[in-house]
Amino acid sequence: EFSENDFFSNTVLEKKYVMIEDDDEPVLEKAEGTDIDWKEGMNITVKTIKKRQKHKGNKGSRTVTKTEPCDSFFNFFSPPKMPEPGTEMDPDDEEQLQNLMEADYEFG
């Protein structure tokens, strides 16, 4: 269990792998992780980037703020999402997702 901390309010973080039988061999169906309740401004799985943008044809500018994912141990609890049954996928995307799921399982 986690003690109270400045980053998130969860006391427990868990990850579960759901397996199914396929020809008498267990196969990974999906992985589920705890949704982390990050405290305001403390999510270390993303970084906030502020950029100044110039207006076209105008001398003014504005600041745009966006978030981008970054590497973190806590990404382990956000496994790749499997598509809904019956959803068609591009073969390359399907292979990439399969590779991500296998790597996630091996890491776990």
DSSP file with accessible surface (Angstrom, degrees, kcal/mol):
  #  RESIDUE AA STRUCTURE BP1 BP2  ACC     N-H-->O    O-->H-N    N-H-->O    O-->H-N    TCO  KAPPA ALPHA  PHI   PSI    X-CA   Y-CA   Z-CA
    1    1 A E              0   0  199      0, 0.0     2,-0.3     0, 0.0    11,-0.2   0.000 360.0 360.0 360.0 145.7    0.0    0.0    0.0
    2    2 A F        -     0   0   82      9,-3.2     2,-0.1     1,-0.0     3,-0.1  -0.699 360.0-133.0 -88.7 140.8    1.1    3.5   -0.7
    3    3 A S        -     0   0  103     -2,-0.3    -1,-0.0     1,-0.2     7,-0.0  -0.394  49.3 -69.3 -77.7 166.9    1.2    6.1    2.1
    4    4 A E        +     0   0  184     -2,-0.1     2,-0.3     2,-0.1    -1,-0.2  -0.329  69.2 173.0 -57.2 137.1   -0.3    9.5    1.5
    5    5 A N        -     0   0   35      3,-0.5    -1,-0.0    -3,-0.1    -3,-0.0  -0.905  45.5-109.1-144.8 172.0    1.8   11.3   -1.1
    6    6 A D  S    S+     0   0  124     -2,-0.3     3,-0.1     1,-0.1    33,-0.1   0.538 106.9  52.9 -80.5  -8.5    1.9   14.5   -3.2
    7    7 A F  S    S+     0   0   83      1,-0.3    32,-3.0    31,-0.1     2,-0.3   0.865 112.1   1.5-101.4 -45.9    1.3   12.8   -6.5
    8    8 A F  B     -A   38   0A   7     30,-0.3    -3,-0.5     2,-0.1    -1,-0.3  -0.973  49.0-136.6-146.1 161.2   -1.8   10.5   -6.4
    9    9 A S        +     0   0   75     28,-2.2    29,-0.1    -2,-0.3    -1,-0.1   0.598  67.0 110.7 -97.4 -10.8   -4.6    9.5   -4.0
   10   10 A N        -     0   0   22     27,-0.3    -2,-0.1     1,-0.1     3,-0.1  -0.327  47.6-164.8 -61.1 145.3   -4.7    5.8   -4.7
   11   11 A T  S    S+     0   0   78      1,-0.3    -9,-3.2   -10,-0.1     2,-0.4   0.619  77.7  35.3-100.8 -19.0   -3.5    3.6   -1.9
   12   12 A V        -     0   0   59    -11,-0.2     2,-0.4     2,-0.0    -1,-0.3  -0.999  62.2-165.4-136.8 136.1   -3.1    0.5   -4.1
   13   13 A L        +     0   0   22     -2,-0.4     2,-0.3    -3,-0.1    23,-0.0  -0.992  20.3 176.6-119.1 128.7   -2.1    0.1   -7.8
   14   14 A E        -     0   0  133     -2,-0.4    20,-2.1    63,-0.1     2,-0.4  -0.915  19.9-160.7-131.5 158.1   -2.9   -3.2   -9.5
   15   15 A K  E     -B   33   0B  35     -2,-0.3     2,-0.4    18,-0.2    18,-0.2  -0.998  10.6-165.8-138.5 136.3   -2.6   -4.8  -12.9
   16   16 A K  E     -B   32   0B 121     16,-3.4    16,-3.0    -2,-0.4     2,-0.5  -0.974   9.3-152.6-127.1 134.9   -4.5   -7.9  -14.0
   17   17 A Y  E     -B   31   0B  54     -2,-0.4     2,-0.6    14,-0.2    14,-0.2  -0.939  12.1-151.7-105.5 125.1   -3.9  -10.1  -17.0
   18   18 A V  E     -B   30   0B  33     12,-3.1    11,-3.1    -2,-0.5    12,-1.5  -0.872  16.5-168.9-100.6 121.5   -7.0  -11.9  -18.4
   19   19 A M  E     -B   28   0B  72     -2,-0.6     2,-0.3     9,-0.2     9,-0.2  -0.806   7.5-164.5-110.4 150.8   -6.2  -15.2  -20.1
   20   20 A I  E     -B   27   0B  76      7,-2.6     7,-3.0    -2,-0.3     2,-0.5  -0.914  27.5-109.2-127.6 157.7   -8.4  -17.5  -22.2
   21   21 A E  E     +B   26   0B 133     -2,-0.3     2,-0.4     5,-0.2     7,-0.0  -0.753  34.7 176.4 -87.3 129.7   -7.9  -21.1  -23.3
   22   22 A D  E >  S-B   25   0B  88      3,-2.4     3,-0.9    -2,-0.5    -2,-0.0  -0.930  75.9 -21.5-135.7 108.6   -7.1  -21.5  -27.0
   23   23 A D  T 3  S-     0   0  146     -2,-0.4    -1,-0.1     1,-0.2    -2,-0.0   0.931 126.2 -53.9  54.9  47.7   -6.4  -25.1  -28.1
   24   24 A D  T 3  S+     0   0  157      1,-0.2    -1,-0.2     0, 0.0    -3,-0.1   0.689 120.9 107.5  62.7  19.6   -5.6  -26.1  -24.5
   25   25 A E  E <  S-B   22   0B 130     -3,-0.9    -3,-2.4     2,-0.0    -1,-0.2  -0.992  74.4-117.2-127.6 130.4   -3.0  -23.2  -24.3
   26   26 A P  E     -B   21   0B  72      0, 0.0     2,-0.4     0, 0.0    -5,-0.2  -0.458  32.6-169.6 -67.9 136.8   -3.6  -20.0  -22.3
   27   27 A V  E     -B   20   0B  50     -7,-3.0    -7,-2.6    -2,-0.1     2,-0.4  -0.989  28.0-110.8-128.2 137.7   -3.6  -16.9  -24.5
   28   28 A L  E     +B   19   0B  38     -2,-0.4    -9,-0.2    -9,-0.2     3,-0.1  -0.510  34.5 175.2 -68.8 120.6   -3.6  -13.3  -23.3
   29   29 A E  E     -     0   0B  89    -11,-3.1     2,-0.3     1,-0.4   -10,-0.2   0.847  61.1 -32.1 -91.6 -46.5   -7.0  -11.7  -24.0
   30   30 A K  E     -B   18   0B  84    -12,-1.5   -12,-3.1    51,-0.0    -1,-0.4  -0.983  49.2-129.2-165.0 166.4   -6.4   -8.3  -22.3
   31   31 A A  E     -B   17   0B   9     49,-0.4     2,-0.4    -2,-0.3   -14,-0.2  -0.969  18.1-163.2-125.2 143.4   -4.7   -6.5  -19.5
   32   32 A E  E     -B   16   0B  69    -16,-3.0   -16,-3.4    -2,-0.4     2,-0.3  -0.992   7.6-174.3-129.0 135.8   -6.4   -4.2  -17.0
   33   33 A G  E     -B   15   0B  23     -2,-0.4   -18,-0.2   -18,-0.2     2,-0.1  -0.861  34.0 -89.4-126.6 161.4   -4.6   -1.6  -14.8
   34   34 A T        -     0   0   30    -20,-2.1     2,-0.6    -2,-0.3   -21,-0.0  -0.454  37.9-122.8 -65.5 134.7   -5.7    0.7  -12.0
   35   35 A D        -     0   0  128     -2,-0.1     2,-0.4    43,-0.0    -1,-0.1  -0.745  31.3-133.6 -76.0 121.2   -6.7    4.2  -13.1
   36   36 A I        -     0   0   25     -2,-0.6     2,-1.4    38,-0.1   -23,-0.0  -0.668   4.2-142.4 -84.0 128.1   -4.4    6.4  -11.2
   37   37 A D        -     0   0   91     -2,-0.4   -28,-2.2     6,-0.0   -27,-0.3  -0.707  25.5-162.3 -89.4  85.3   -6.1    9.4   -9.5
   38   38 A W  B     -A    8   0A  54     -2,-1.4   -30,-0.3   -30,-0.2     3,-0.1  -0.453  16.3-121.5 -71.1 140.5   -3.4   12.0  -10.1
   39   39 A K    >   -     0   0   72    -32,-3.0     3,-2.6    -2,-0.2     4,-0.3  -0.442  53.7 -65.9 -75.7 155.9   -3.5   15.1   -7.9
   40   40 A E  T 3  S-     0   0  188      1,-0.3    -1,-0.2     2,-0.1   -32,-0.0  -0.152 119.3  -5.3 -48.7 121.4   -3.8   18.4   -9.8
   41   41 A G  T 3  S+     0   0   75     -3,-0.1    -1,-0.3     1,-0.1    -2,-0.1   0.551 109.7  99.8  73.4  10.7   -0.7   19.1  -11.8
   42   42 A M    <   +     0   0   61     -3,-2.6     2,-0.8   -35,-0.2    -2,-0.1   0.336  36.6 126.4-113.7   9.1    1.2   16.1  -10.5
   43   43 A N    >   -     0   0   54     -4,-0.3     3,-0.9     1,-0.2   -35,-0.0  -0.536  35.1-174.1 -71.8 107.7    0.7   13.5  -13.3
   44   44 A I  T 3  S+     0   0   74     -2,-0.8    -1,-0.2     1,-0.2    30,-0.0   0.415  72.5  75.7 -87.4   5.4    4.3   12.4  -14.1
   45   45 A T  T 3  S+     0   0   19     29,-0.1    25,-2.3    24,-0.1     2,-0.3   0.475 100.4  43.1 -91.1  -3.7    3.2   10.3  -17.1
   46   46 A V  E <  S-C   69   0C  48     -3,-0.9     2,-0.4    23,-0.3    21,-0.0  -0.966  71.2-145.5-135.1 154.6    2.7   13.5  -19.2
   47   47 A K  E     -C   68   0C 109     21,-2.9    21,-2.4    -2,-0.3     2,-0.5  -0.952  16.5-132.5-120.2 144.0    4.7   16.7  -19.7
   48   48 A T  E     -C   67   0C  90     -2,-0.4     2,-0.5    19,-0.2    19,-0.2  -0.832  21.7-166.8 -96.9 128.5    3.1   20.0  -20.3
   49   49 A I  E     -C   66   0C  41     17,-3.3    17,-2.5    -2,-0.5     2,-0.5  -0.964   5.7-160.8-119.4 130.1    4.5   22.1  -23.1
   50   50 A K  E     -C   65   0C 156     -2,-0.5     2,-0.4    15,-0.2    15,-0.2  -0.946  14.1-179.9-110.2 128.8    3.8   25.8  -23.7
   51   51 A K  E     -C   64   0C 107     13,-2.9    13,-3.6    -2,-0.5     2,-0.5  -0.976  24.5-132.3-128.1 144.0    4.5   27.2  -27.1
   52   52 A R  E     -C   63   0C 176     -2,-0.4     2,-0.4    11,-0.2    11,-0.2  -0.811  23.8-163.9 -93.1 129.9    4.1   30.7  -28.4
   53   53 A Q  E     -C   62   0C  85      9,-3.5     9,-2.6    -2,-0.5     2,-0.3  -0.958  11.3-138.9-116.0 134.7    2.3   30.8  -31.8
   54   54 A K  E     -C   61   0C 187     -2,-0.4     2,-0.3     7,-0.2     7,-0.2  -0.705  23.4-119.3 -88.2 140.6    2.4   33.8  -34.0
   55   55 A H    >   -     0   0   79      5,-2.1     3,-1.4    -2,-0.3     2,-0.2  -0.595  32.9-108.7 -76.4 137.1   -0.9   34.8  -35.7
   56   56 A K  T 3  S+     0   0  209     -2,-0.3     3,-0.1     1,-0.3    -1,-0.1  -0.507 100.5   0.6 -66.8 130.6   -0.7   34.7  -39.5
   57   57 A G  T 3  S+     0   0   96     -2,-0.2     2,-0.4     1,-0.2    -1,-0.3   0.534 119.2  92.6  70.6   4.8   -0.7   38.2  -41.0
   58   58 A N  S <  S-     0   0  103     -3,-1.4    -1,-0.2     2,-0.2    -3,-0.2  -0.951  72.4-139.2-129.9 149.9   -0.9   39.7  -37.5
   59   59 A K  S    S+     0   0  211     -2,-0.4    -1,-0.1    -5,-0.1    -3,-0.0   0.567  75.8  95.4 -86.4  -5.7    1.8   40.8  -35.2
   60   60 A G        -     0   0   29     -4,-0.1    -5,-2.1    -6,-0.1     2,-0.3  -0.230  55.5-162.8 -79.1 170.3    0.2   39.3  -32.1
   61   61 A S  E     -C   54   0C  48     -7,-0.2     2,-0.3     2,-0.0    -7,-0.2  -0.955   4.7-153.8-145.4 166.1    0.9   35.9  -30.6
   62   62 A R  E     -C   53   0C 136     -9,-2.6    -9,-3.5    -2,-0.3     2,-0.5  -0.955  20.1-118.7-139.1 160.0   -0.7   33.5  -28.2
   63   63 A T  E     -C   52   0C  75     -2,-0.3     2,-0.5   -11,-0.2   -11,-0.2  -0.882  24.7-161.9-102.9 127.7    0.6   30.8  -25.9
   64   64 A V  E     -C   51   0C  43    -13,-3.6   -13,-2.9    -2,-0.5     2,-0.5  -0.935   2.3-160.0-110.4 131.1   -0.7   27.3  -26.6
   65   65 A T  E     +C   50   0C  80     -2,-0.5     2,-0.3   -15,-0.2   -15,-0.2  -0.937  18.6 162.4-112.4 130.1   -0.4   24.6  -23.9
   66   66 A K  E     -C   49   0C  94    -17,-2.5   -17,-3.3    -2,-0.5     2,-0.4  -0.964  28.9-130.1-141.2 160.3   -0.5   20.9  -24.7
   67   67 A T  E     -C   48   0C  89     -2,-0.3   -19,-0.2   -19,-0.2   -21,-0.0  -0.889  18.1-169.7-112.5 144.7    0.4   17.7  -22.9
   68   68 A E  E     -C   47   0C  65    -21,-2.4   -21,-2.9    -2,-0.4    -2,-0.0  -0.980  28.7-107.3-129.5 143.6    2.5   14.9  -24.3
   69   69 A P  E     -C   46   0C 110      0, 0.0     2,-0.3     0, 0.0   -23,-0.3  -0.330  37.3-171.9 -66.6 150.8    3.1   11.4  -22.9
   70   70 A C        -     0   0   36    -25,-2.3     2,-0.1     2,-0.0     5,-0.1  -0.951  33.1 -82.4-139.4 161.2    6.5   10.7  -21.4
   71   71 A D        +     0   0  164     -2,-0.3     2,-0.3     3,-0.0     3,-0.1  -0.399  58.2 151.9 -65.4 136.2    8.2    7.6  -20.1
   72   72 A S    >   -     0   0   29     -2,-0.1     3,-1.6     1,-0.1     4,-0.3  -0.956  55.5-121.4-161.8 146.9    7.3    6.6  -16.6
   73   73 A F  G >  S+     0   0  124     -2,-0.3     3,-1.9     1,-0.3     4,-0.2   0.864 111.5  66.1 -54.0 -35.5    7.1    3.5  -14.4
   74   74 A F  G >  S+     0   0   32      1,-0.3     3,-1.4     2,-0.2    -1,-0.3   0.672  79.9  77.1 -70.2 -13.9    3.4    4.4  -13.9
   75   75 A N  G X  S+     0   0   57     -3,-1.6     3,-2.2     1,-0.3    -1,-0.3   0.751  77.2  78.2 -64.1 -20.8    2.6    3.8  -17.6
   76   76 A F  G <  S+     0   0   41     -3,-1.9    -1,-0.3    -4,-0.3    -2,-0.2   0.817  87.8  56.6 -55.1 -31.2    2.7    0.1  -16.6
   77   77 A F  G <  S+     0   0   18     -3,-1.4    -1,-0.3     1,-0.2   -44,-0.2   0.422  97.8  65.0 -86.5   3.6   -0.8    0.5  -15.2
   78   78 A S  S <  S-     0   0   79     -3,-2.2    -1,-0.2   -46,-0.1     3,-0.1  -0.681  76.6-175.9-121.5  74.2   -2.2    1.8  -18.5
   79   79 A P        -     0   0    6      0, 0.0   -46,-0.1     0, 0.0    22,-0.1  -0.212  39.6 -77.4 -69.2 163.6   -1.8   -1.3  -20.8
   80   80 A P        -     0   0   32      0, 0.0   -49,-0.4     0, 0.0     2,-0.4  -0.307  51.3-121.3 -58.2 140.7   -2.7   -1.2  -24.5
   81   81 A K        -     0   0  153     -3,-0.1   -49,-0.1   -51,-0.1    20,-0.1  -0.735  17.9-135.2 -89.4 134.1   -6.4   -1.3  -25.0
   82   82 A M        -     0   0   74     -2,-0.4   -52,-0.0   -51,-0.2   -53,-0.0  -0.640  27.0-110.6 -83.6 143.0   -7.8   -4.2  -27.1
   83   83 A P        -     0   0   50      0, 0.0     3,-0.1     0, 0.0    -1,-0.1  -0.297  42.6 -86.8 -68.7 159.9  -10.4   -3.3  -29.7
   84   84 A E    >   -     0   0  145      1,-0.1     3,-2.1     2,-0.1     0, 0.0  -0.335  58.5 -86.3 -62.3 146.8  -14.0   -4.4  -29.3
   85   85 A P  T 3  S+     0   0  122      0, 0.0    -1,-0.1     0, 0.0     3,-0.1  -0.275 117.2  25.6 -55.5 137.8  -14.8   -7.9  -30.6
   86   86 A G  T 3  S+     0   0   83      1,-0.3     2,-0.4    -3,-0.1    -2,-0.1   0.346  86.6 136.5  89.1  -6.4  -15.7   -7.8  -34.3
   87   87 A T    <   -     0   0   76     -3,-2.1     2,-0.3     1,-0.0    -1,-0.3  -0.607  52.1-132.8 -76.1 128.3  -13.7   -4.5  -34.9
   88   88 A E        -     0   0  189     -2,-0.4     2,-0.3    -3,-0.1    -1,-0.0  -0.651  25.8-169.6 -82.5 138.1  -11.7   -4.7  -38.1
   89   89 A M        -     0   0   58     -2,-0.3     0, 0.0    -6,-0.0     0, 0.0  -0.948  30.9-102.4-126.4 150.3   -8.1   -3.6  -37.9
   90   90 A D     >  -     0   0   81     -2,-0.3     4,-2.8     1,-0.1     5,-0.2  -0.450  37.5-122.0 -61.8 136.7   -5.4   -2.9  -40.4
   91   91 A P  H  > S+     0   0   93      0, 0.0     4,-2.3     0, 0.0     5,-0.2   0.874 112.7  50.5 -55.2 -36.9   -3.1   -6.0  -40.4
   92   92 A D  H  > S+     0   0  113      2,-0.2     4,-2.4     1,-0.2     5,-0.1   0.914 112.0  46.8 -67.4 -41.2   -0.1   -3.8  -39.5
   93   93 A D  H  > S+     0   0   85      2,-0.2     4,-2.6     1,-0.2    -1,-0.2   0.893 111.6  51.9 -66.0 -38.5   -1.9   -2.1  -36.6
   94   94 A E  H  X S+     0   0  113     -4,-2.8     4,-2.5     2,-0.2    -2,-0.2   0.923 110.8  47.1 -64.0 -43.0   -3.1   -5.6  -35.4
   95   95 A E  H  X S+     0   0  117     -4,-2.3     4,-2.5    -5,-0.2    -2,-0.2   0.919 112.1  50.4 -65.0 -41.7    0.5   -6.9  -35.5
   96   96 A Q  H  X S+     0   0  117     -4,-2.4     4,-2.4     2,-0.2    -2,-0.2   0.924 111.5  48.0 -62.9 -43.5    1.8   -3.8  -33.7
   97   97 A L  H  X S+     0   0   25     -4,-2.6     4,-2.7     2,-0.2    -2,-0.2   0.917 110.7  51.6 -63.4 -42.2   -0.9   -4.1  -31.0
   98   98 A Q  H  X S+     0   0   94     -4,-2.5     4,-2.5     1,-0.2    -2,-0.2   0.923 110.4  48.6 -60.2 -43.8   -0.1   -7.8  -30.6
   99   99 A N  H  X S+     0   0   83     -4,-2.5     4,-2.5     1,-0.2    -1,-0.2   0.901 111.4  49.8 -63.6 -40.9    3.6   -7.0  -30.1
  100  100 A L  H  X S+     0   0   89     -4,-2.4     4,-2.5     2,-0.2    -2,-0.2   0.916 111.5  48.6 -63.4 -43.5    2.7   -4.3  -27.6
  101  101 A M  H  X S+     0   0    5     -4,-2.7     4,-2.5     2,-0.2    -2,-0.2   0.915 112.4  48.1 -64.2 -42.1    0.5   -6.8  -25.6
  102  102 A E  H  X S+     0   0   98     -4,-2.5     4,-2.6     2,-0.2     5,-0.2   0.919 112.7  48.0 -65.4 -42.0    3.2   -9.5  -25.6
  103  103 A A  H  X S+     0   0   60     -4,-2.5     4,-2.4     2,-0.2    -2,-0.2   0.915 111.9  50.5 -64.6 -40.2    5.9   -7.0  -24.5
  104  104 A D  H  X S+     0   0   22     -4,-2.5     4,-2.2     2,-0.2    -2,-0.2   0.932 111.8  47.5 -62.8 -43.9    3.5   -5.7  -21.7
  105  105 A Y  H  < S+     0   0   98     -4,-2.5    -2,-0.2     1,-0.2    -1,-0.2   0.922 111.8  49.4 -64.1 -44.2    2.8   -9.3  -20.6
  106  106 A E  H  < S+     0   0  151     -4,-2.6    -1,-0.2     1,-0.2    -2,-0.2   0.893 111.3  49.9 -62.4 -40.3    6.5  -10.2  -20.6
  107  107 A F  H  <        0   0  147     -4,-2.4    -1,-0.2    -5,-0.2    -2,-0.2   0.900 360.0 360.0 -65.1 -39.0    7.3   -7.1  -18.6
  108  108 A G     <        0   0   61     -4,-2.2    -2,-0.2    -5,-0.2    -1,-0.2   0.852 360.0 360.0 -68.6 360.0    4.6   -7.9  -16.0
